[in-house]
């Protein structure tokens, strides 16, 4: 995340100025609300720890030292490392091609290369199985030629391909935004001093991109650790799949709790590695030329090679899944299945995702205000507790809430509010990050002037804070809506009885081997997810352009990358 600091008239006026905290009543209300939200977000983790404590050390040790647990741990780590490395390998060159070169149709590739993020990994897995699996499209085409069996797509290979293709945009988007903000004069100075293109890239560009690369790699690693749909459909043994099987098949909540804590430990290990690689780097722009656009690099004879590479990637990650879904939709129509997704499923998906986004944004307000306006040890603790749910995979959060609700909150068990609460716990940090960035860009004097003119706290918040933070709030809400729409394990375990969504219907149809029946929910998910995804891409593009314009008009700029 890049925050601009110290530019008169730019978008970061409060960086060098402290917010006044002489309104104790307002501060107490914000602290109370923030503490309640943080306690709710930390509930699944606390309950998971309590479950393991009640199990007893001897049983815990037996589970931890079993060979099956170690195999699951090794397989999960192998997949996470491979997918993260592949996503970075794809995204960094792609970000360079779509921001710094004369790539043909470059604006189009900016949008198309980000759209695979709108396809849930379990939809991508369904598409791969429908194309390359037994009785899939390719095998049906090759049968007249005598090909009766294709190599299996199940296991590590297929899972690795699917997760890489649909998670690399997590790295692409922040790295592309960082490329737009780079100061081209640093690279020009390096070349003036006799350094070549490769040396300049390694010694000048990469250190500036590293925070964004590491942040994107963290998201990919966390997503891979928590993924349930792809690993289950493609039958790859990971901790998330084992936890779900312990709950649904073996009915062994104790073992599920222990495996859940192992998964939490892995997540904390990933967070620690991210902090170590990122460090405490600071990137400074010392003059307005930082906003000057660099000249597009001419690719020469490699221009159409790069075009072909982008075409291949978008074809595999975007066109092929849509074609496969369309093929099975056509086959389903011939067999009498509905071509359009059930309107009840669409309405349920929209209802759950919209409620999740609205309540998550509402819950994020006191945490964001605490972290910006009322900094203290309590605010730091509250913010960390609010992030604890993000460190938990959806299957772990759902498992904790299933047993907590069944034992202590029977009135809320298997209700819409329990499902929405799970969404809030899982995706609260996404809203906090977007809103915090917007709050940091509000000039303190604006609110002070409003109060001097006689407006109260509520009026000032409604007339000053809300309009100025609206872009960040909308972006955070769109991101939460997108992830709620795609969330599978929490929806499977916590949805009310008889409450089906597009995600759960697709899952059930796949488990019953009705690929044609799964096609309509799959296309519905992709279409609904594409709307917030397109909004996020356009928002990021406009924000990068406005940041550049603001910096261009400033006499001196200091940019801090944290």
Secondary structure, 3 states (H helix, E strand, C coil): CEEEECCCCCCCCCCCCCCCCCCHHHHHHHHHHHHHHHHHHHHHHHHHHHHHHHHCHHHHHHHHCCHHHHHHHHHHHHHHHHHHHHHHHHHHHHHHHHHHECCCCHHHHHHHHHHHHHCCHHHHHHHHHHHHCCCCHHHHHHHHHCCCCCCCCCCHHHHHHHHHHHHCHHHHHHHHHHHHHCCHHHHHHHHHCCCCHHHHHHHHHHHHHHHHHHHHHHHHHHHHHHCCHHHHHCCCCCHHHHHHHHHHCCCCHHHHHHHHHHHHHHHHHHHHHHHHHHCCCCCCCCCHHHHCCCCCECCHHHHHHHHHHHHHHHHHHHHHHHHHHHHHHHHHHHCCCCCCCCHHHHHHHHHHHHHHHHHHHHHHHHHHHHHHHCCCHHHHHHHHHHHHHHHCCHHHHHHHHHHHHHHHCCCCCCCHHHHHHHHHHHHHHHHHHHHHHHHCCCCHHHHHHHHHCCCCHHHHHHHHHHHHHHHHHHHHHHHHHHHHHHCCHHHHHHCCCCCCCHHHHHHHHHHCCCHHHHHHHHHHHHHHHHHHHHHHHHHHHHHHHHHHHHHHCCCCCEEEEC
